[in-house]
Amino acid sequence: EIEFMYKPGNVSAAPPVVAPHQPRLDWQMWFAALAHHSSSPWFASFVYRLLQGKEDVIRLVQVDESQYPFSARPPVYIRAQLYKYWFTGSAEGSQGPAPWWRRQQLQEFFPTVSLGDPALESLLSQHGLKDKPSPQRFTDALLPWLLRSLRQLVRPFSGPTVLWSLYLVVATVCLLRALGRRPRGGAPPTRHKGPRRGEPTDRGGGERNGQVRRKEAKEAEERGEGRTRGAADGHGASKKKK
């Protein structure tokens, strides 16, 4: 039995936590099981690629080659069985390891086929899924080279691992940028607090403002006295002139 990385299979295997990663193949397998296989033409192509031993398709099933039973050579025949799964309850016990699932076989989902099988060839031809000549590609182009290099870099890791690593890198960059915006070397700005009970209200800046106001009042008073003296002198001079 071919075990997938994410969908239920082995009843003793715990369901993996993959969110927010969404394994597309396993998700589509669940949809395909809701109807006849003819409603999901891609499934015939999927079986055909497994019979061919296509590496890119096998990696959608299992990243770890040791977990794929046909890593040495492709299978000769493939069929698909339809099961219904339930979680086991706490009261359900067993002699061996406690199973996570219990399942019931319902029916055959896809008939037994092999390479060159007329039924498989008919399905592939009907939906235009036969092998076609690959379009000519420029192998020295920058974008294909970058994509191949990136695929080789993340090859040993599963989808959830890659996705959570990207989230962690983005969060780290945002944190470093936020720390870089903080002022360096200076004391943090002080907050002006109101006077405590029993203390004078003019403190600090209030005292300085009071000194400025007293100085301005004194200067205005001196100017007023100067004008008064000037007016008195002018009056006396006029009397002497008369």
Secondary structure per residue as TSV (DSSP state, phi and psi in degrees):
chain	resnum	aa	ss	phi	psi
A	1	E	-	360.0	131.9
A	2	I	-	-82.0	121.4
A	3	E	-	-94.3	129.5
A	4	F	-	-90.0	163.4
A	5	M	S	-75.0	-29.9
A	6	Y	S	-125.1	-35.7
A	7	K	S	-78.6	157.2
A	8	P	S	-59.3	140.8
A	9	G	-	-151.5	-88.7
A	10	N	S	-64.3	125.2
A	11	V	T	-69.4	-16.6
A	12	S	T	-92.6	-2.9
A	13	A	S	-91.7	130.4
A	14	A	-	-70.5	145.6
A	15	P	-	-67.0	129.4
A	16	P	-	-75.7	152.1
A	17	V	-	-96.4	112.8
A	18	V	-	-121.3	-8.3
A	19	A	T	-59.4	142.2
A	20	P	T	-88.1	9.2
A	21	H	-	-67.8	138.6
A	22	Q	-	-120.3	102.9
A	23	P	-	-67.0	110.1
A	24	R	H	-67.7	-42.9
A	25	L	H	-63.6	-47.8
A	26	D	H	-63.7	-35.7
A	27	W	H	-65.7	-42.1
A	28	Q	H	-69.9	-29.6
A	29	M	H	-61.9	-38.8
A	30	W	H	-64.5	-42.3
A	31	F	H	-66.1	-40.1
A	32	A	H	-62.3	-33.5
A	33	A	T	-71.5	-9.4
A	34	L	T	-81.2	-10.0
A	35	A	S	-148.5	-174.7
A	36	H	-	-68.9	152.9
A	37	H	G	-64.0	-21.2
A	38	S	G	-67.2	-19.3
A	39	S	G	-78.7	-9.0
A	40	S	-	-127.6	79.9
A	41	P	H	-59.5	-27.7
A	42	W	H	-61.5	-24.7
A	43	F	H	-66.9	-36.2
A	44	A	H	-63.4	-41.3
A	45	S	H	-65.5	-37.1
A	46	F	H	-61.5	-46.4
A	47	V	H	-62.1	-40.7
A	48	Y	H	-61.8	-41.6
A	49	R	H	-69.9	-33.8
A	50	L	H	-67.1	-38.0
A	51	L	H	-65.6	-32.3
A	52	Q	H	-78.0	-18.9
A	53	G	T	76.8	34.7
A	54	K	-	-66.8	121.5
A	55	E	H	-64.3	-41.4
A	56	D	H	-63.9	-35.1
A	57	V	H	-75.0	-38.6
A	58	I	H	-62.5	-35.1
A	59	R	H	-68.5	-19.2
A	60	L	H	-73.6	-24.2
A	61	V	H	-86.8	-49.9
A	62	Q	-	-145.9	127.6
A	63	V	S	-78.2	-38.7
A	64	D	S	-81.8	114.2
A	65	E	G	-63.1	-28.8
A	66	S	G	-67.8	-19.6
A	67	Q	G	-90.2	-4.7
A	68	Y	-	-102.4	119.6
A	69	P	T	-69.4	-13.1
A	70	F	T	-118.4	36.2
A	71	S	S	-71.3	-28.9
A	72	A	S	-73.1	-46.1
A	73	R	S	-151.8	152.8
A	74	P	-	-66.4	157.1
A	75	P	-	-69.2	153.0
A	76	V	S	-85.1	-37.7
A	77	Y	-	-128.7	149.1
A	78	I	E	-139.8	139.4
A	79	R	E	-140.3	163.7
A	80	A	E	-128.0	130.4
A	81	Q	E	-107.5	145.9
A	82	L	E	-101.4	125.0
A	83	Y	E	-121.6	154.9
A	84	K	E	-113.4	132.8
A	85	Y	E	-113.9	147.4
A	86	W	E	-135.9	150.7
A	87	F	E	-72.1	143.6
A	88	T	-	-78.6	151.6
A	89	G	-	-91.0	167.5
A	90	S	T	-67.3	-24.9
A	91	A	T	-82.3	-14.1
A	92	E	-	-82.7	115.6
A	93	G	-	-111.3	166.7
A	94	S	-	-151.4	162.5
A	95	Q	S	-72.5	-39.1
A	96	G	S	-88.0	-153.6
A	97	P	S	-60.0	141.1
A	98	A	-	-63.7	121.5
A	99	P	-	-74.9	147.5
A	100	W	S	-84.2	-29.4
A	101	W	E	-125.6	160.3
A	102	R	E	-130.3	143.8
A	103	R	E	-138.0	157.4
A	104	Q	E	-131.2	127.5
A	105	Q	E	-76.8	127.0
A	106	L	E	-98.3	-54.1
A	107	Q	E	-167.2	175.8
A	108	E	E	-81.3	130.2
A	109	F	E	-92.5	-42.5
A	110	F	E	-135.3	131.5
A	111	P	E	-69.6	163.1
A	112	T	E	-67.5	125.4
A	113	V	E	-136.0	164.9
A	114	S	-	-144.6	172.7
A	115	L	T	-62.6	131.9
A	116	G	T	87.3	-0.1
A	117	D	-	-64.9	130.3
A	118	P	H	-60.0	-37.2
A	119	A	H	-65.4	-42.0
A	120	L	H	-68.1	-42.6
A	121	E	H	-63.1	-36.1
A	122	S	H	-66.7	-42.3
A	123	L	H	-63.7	-41.7
A	124	L	H	-65.9	-42.0
A	125	S	H	-68.9	-37.0
A	126	Q	H	-61.8	-36.2
A	127	H	T	-105.7	11.6
A	128	G	T	65.9	38.6
A	129	L	-	-107.8	9.6
A	130	K	S	-67.3	157.9
A	131	D	-	-61.2	134.5
A	132	K	-	-121.2	152.7
A	133	P	-	-61.6	133.6
A	134	S	-	-68.6	138.9
A	135	P	-	-64.8	149.2
A	136	Q	-	-68.4	129.7
A	137	R	-	-121.8	149.0
A	138	F	-	-89.0	104.8
A	139	T	T	-70.0	-19.0
A	140	D	T	-91.8	4.3
A	141	A	-	-68.9	151.6
A	142	L	H	-69.8	-46.2
A	143	L	H	-63.5	-48.7
A	144	P	H	-59.5	-36.7
A	145	W	H	-65.8	-41.4
A	146	L	H	-64.5	-41.2
A	147	L	H	-66.0	-41.0
A	148	R	H	-64.7	-40.9
A	149	S	H	-65.3	-41.7
A	150	L	H	-64.9	-40.1
A	151	R	H	-64.4	-40.5
A	152	Q	H	-67.4	-32.7
A	153	L	H	-68.7	-42.0
A	154	V	H	-93.2	5.4
A	155	R	T	-55.7	-43.0
A	156	P	T	-73.5	-6.7
A	157	F	S	-111.1	153.0
A	158	S	-	-82.5	167.9
A	159	G	H	-59.7	-49.1
A	160	P	H	-59.7	-37.1
A	161	T	H	-63.8	-44.2
A	162	V	H	-64.3	-43.3
A	163	L	H	-66.5	-45.5
A	164	W	H	-66.9	-31.9
A	165	S	H	-64.8	-40.9
A	166	L	H	-63.3	-42.9
A	167	Y	H	-60.2	-41.3
A	168	L	H	-65.4	-40.0
A	169	V	H	-64.1	-44.5
A	170	V	H	-63.2	-42.5
A	171	A	H	-64.2	-39.2
A	172	T	H	-64.9	-42.8
A	173	V	H	-63.0	-43.4
A	174	C	H	-63.6	-38.9
A	175	L	H	-66.2	-42.6
A	176	L	H	-65.9	-37.9
A	177	R	H	-66.5	-39.2
A	178	A	H	-65.5	-39.3
A	179	L	H	-69.3	-32.3
A	180	G	H	-69.6	-22.6
A	181	R	T	-80.1	-13.0
A	182	R	S	-71.6	140.5
A	183	P	-	-64.8	145.2
A	184	R	-	-111.4	145.4
A	185	G	S	83.8	-29.0
A	186	G	S	-91.5	158.0
A	187	A	-	-73.5	147.8
A	188	P	-	-63.3	145.3
A	189	P	-	-61.0	137.1
A	190	T	-	-83.7	147.7
A	191	R	-	-97.3	132.9
A	192	H	-	-78.4	121.5
A	193	K	-	-107.1	152.5
A	194	G	-	-71.3	162.9
A	195	P	-	-68.3	144.0
A	196	R	-	-73.4	165.1
A	197	R	T	-65.8	129.4
A	198	G	T	90.8	-5.8
A	199	E	S	-100.4	151.1
A	200	P	-	-64.7	149.4
A	201	T	S	-77.4	-30.2
A	202	D	-	-87.4	101.1
A	203	R	-	-132.4	146.8
A	204	G	T	64.6	-112.0
A	205	G	H	-64.2	-30.1
A	206	G	H	-64.5	-40.0
A	207	E	H	-64.9	-42.2
A	208	R	H	-64.7	-41.3
A	209	N	H	-63.0	-37.6
A	210	G	H	-65.6	-38.9
A	211	Q	H	-63.8	-41.4
A	212	V	H	-63.8	-41.9
A	213	R	H	-65.2	-39.8
A	214	R	H	-65.8	-38.6
A	215	K	H	-64.6	-42.8
A	216	E	H	-65.1	-38.7
A	217	A	H	-64.6	-39.6
A	218	K	H	-65.0	-42.4
A	219	E	H	-64.0	-40.4
A	220	A	H	-64.8	-37.8
A	221	E	H	-65.5	-41.6
A	222	E	H	-64.4	-38.8
A	223	R	H	-65.3	-38.6
A	224	G	H	-65.3	-41.4
A	225	E	H	-64.2	-37.3
A	226	G	H	-63.3	-40.5
A	227	R	H	-66.6	-37.0
A	228	T	H	-65.1	-44.7
A	229	R	H	-62.4	-42.8
A	230	G	H	-61.4	-39.6
A	231	A	H	-67.1	-39.0
A	232	A	H	-66.7	-43.1
A	233	D	H	-61.1	-39.8
A	234	G	H	-67.0	-35.2
A	235	H	H	-68.7	-40.6
A	236	G	H	-67.0	-37.8
A	237	A	H	-65.4	-36.5
A	238	S	H	-67.1	-33.0
A	239	K	H	-68.1	-41.7
A	240	K	H	-64.8	-34.8
A	241	K	H	-67.4	-36.3
A	242	K	-	-67.6	360.0
